[in-house]
Amino acid sequence: MIGEVLQFQDLQELCRPGERPRLSTVEAWARGQGIRYKYDGKGGIWTTAAAMNAALGLQQASNDTYGTDLF
């Protein structure tokens, strides 16, 4: 994690702890959890702590700089 950004490796660990799931598995997991994400240009995805909190219901989703195309 870099600051408030969760990188692909962080999401892999959250998706399947102790394993290294493929991108498609992590994407499906994130969609299923309602986590908004973007592609990182290195073959993975990334998200923010705020997006994770919104998916968990800990805060409202923000419609700021990234818009609604994060899936």
Rosetta blueprint (number, residue, H / E / L):
1 M L
2 I E
3 G L
4 E L
5 V E
6 L E
7 Q L
8 F H
9 Q H
10 D H
11 L H
12 Q H
13 E H
14 L H
15 C H
16 R L
17 P L
18 G L
19 E L
20 R L
21 P L
22 R L
23 L H
24 S H
25 T H
26 V H
27 E H
28 A H
29 W H
30 A H
31 R H
32 G H
33 Q H
34 G L
35 I L
36 R L
37 Y L
38 K E
39 Y E
40 D L
41 G L
42 K L
43 G L
44 G L
45 I E
46 W E
47 T E
48 T E
49 A H
50 A H
51 A H
52 M H
53 N H
54 A H
55 A H
56 L H
57 G L
58 L L
59 Q L
60 Q L
61 A L
62 S L
63 N L
64 D L
65 T L
66 Y L
67 G L
68 T L
69 D L
70 L L
71 F L
